[in-house]
Amino acid sequence: MARLNSFSVMVVAAMLLAFVVAAKQDFNSLIICSNKLRPECGEEIFMNIFGHSSKPVSDYCCYSLARIGLTCHNKLFDNIVDSQPGYKSNETITRPRSVQIWNKCSLVAGPVPPAA
């Protein structure tokens, strides 16, 4: 029985270590994604998704968004929804806005070469 308990402890410890490493990698990828987006565009896109902006996302910011890619766009959206109190309850409204903005921007920007 003691052997089973020590094995269980080792499994839990390994899972915790894997979680910490994954969380750090995810945080680093969020930093990389956010650094690729021009600050003024981050604010403009944020206000169109989560705020009440009546001004659509500009073509300039659409190019910036398309350059970071869909994966980064989704990671940044998910991080805001999951980490900021109050945003999760509005996800049924904000997620479609996020998709709509991505779709518009990918049409405006056209094919974007991968970032170097």
C-alpha positions in Angstrom: 0.0 0.0 0.0 2.9 2.4 0.8 4.3 1.7 -2.6 1.0 2.7 -4.3 0.9 6.0 -2.3 4.5 7.0 -3.2 3.7 6.2 -6.9 0.6 8.4 -6.6 2.6 11.2 -5.1 5.2 10.9 -8.0 2.4 11.0 -10.6 0.8 14.1 -9.0 4.2 15.8 -8.8 5.0 15.0 -12.4 1.6 16.4 -13.5 2.1 19.6 -11.4 5.5 20.1 -13.0 4.1 19.6 -16.5 1.3 22.1 -15.7 3.8 24.7 -14.5 6.0 24.3 -17.6 2.9 24.5 -19.9 1.7 27.6 -18.1 5.1 29.3 -18.5 5.2 28.3 -22.2 1.7 29.6 -22.7 2.5 32.9 -20.9 5.6 33.3 -23.1 3.6 32.7 -26.2 1.1 35.4 -25.1 3.9 37.9 -24.6 5.2 37.1 -28.1 1.8 37.5 -29.6 1.0 40.7 -27.9 4.4 42.2 -28.8 3.7 41.6 -32.5 0.5 43.6 -32.4 0.9 47.4 -32.6 -0.3 48.9 -29.3 -2.8 51.3 -30.9 -4.3 48.4 -32.8 -4.5 46.3 -29.7 -6.6 48.9 -28.1 -8.8 49.4 -31.2 -9.4 45.7 -31.6 -10.1 45.3 -27.8 -12.7 48.0 -27.8 -14.4 46.5 -30.9 -14.6 43.1 -29.2 -15.1 43.9 -25.5 -16.2 47.6 -25.5 -18.8 49.6 -27.3 -16.8 51.1 -30.1 -18.9 52.4 -33.0 -15.7 52.9 -35.1 -14.8 49.7 -37.0 -11.3 48.2 -36.9 -9.2 50.2 -39.4 -7.5 48.6 -42.3 -4.2 49.5 -40.8 -5.0 47.5 -37.7 -6.5 44.7 -39.8 -3.0 44.3 -41.4 -1.5 44.2 -37.9 -4.0 41.6 -36.7 -3.5 39.5 -39.8 0.2 39.6 -39.3 0.0 38.1 -35.8 -2.2 35.2 -37.1 -5.3 33.5 -36.0 -3.6 31.4 -33.4 -2.3 34.5 -31.6 -5.6 36.3 -32.0 -7.4 33.4 -30.4 -4.8 33.0 -27.6 -5.1 36.7 -26.7 -8.9 36.6 -26.7 -9.0 33.4 -24.6 -6.6 34.8 -22.1 -8.7 38.0 -21.6 -11.9 36.0 -21.2 -10.3 33.4 -18.9 -8.3 35.8 -16.7 -10.3 39.0 -16.3 -13.3 39.0 -14.0 -16.6 39.8 -15.8 -15.5 38.9 -19.3 -16.4 35.2 -19.1 -20.1 36.0 -18.6 -20.2 38.0 -21.9 -18.3 35.4 -24.0 -21.5 34.5 -26.0 -21.4 38.1 -27.2 -17.7 38.8 -27.5 -16.5 35.5 -29.1 -18.7 36.1 -32.2 -17.3 39.7 -32.3 -13.8 38.3 -32.2 -14.5 35.9 -35.1 -16.2 38.6 -37.1 -13.3 41.0 -36.7 -10.8 38.2 -37.6 -12.9 37.4 -40.7 -13.1 41.0 -41.8 -9.4 41.6 -41.2 -8.3 38.4 -43.0 -10.3 39.6 -46.0 -8.9 43.1 -45.9 -5.3 42.0 -45.4 -5.4 39.1 -47.8 -2.7 36.4 -47.6 -0.1 37.5 -45.2 3.4 35.9 -45.3 4.4 34.1 -42.1 6.2 36.3 -39.6 9.9 35.9 -39.4 
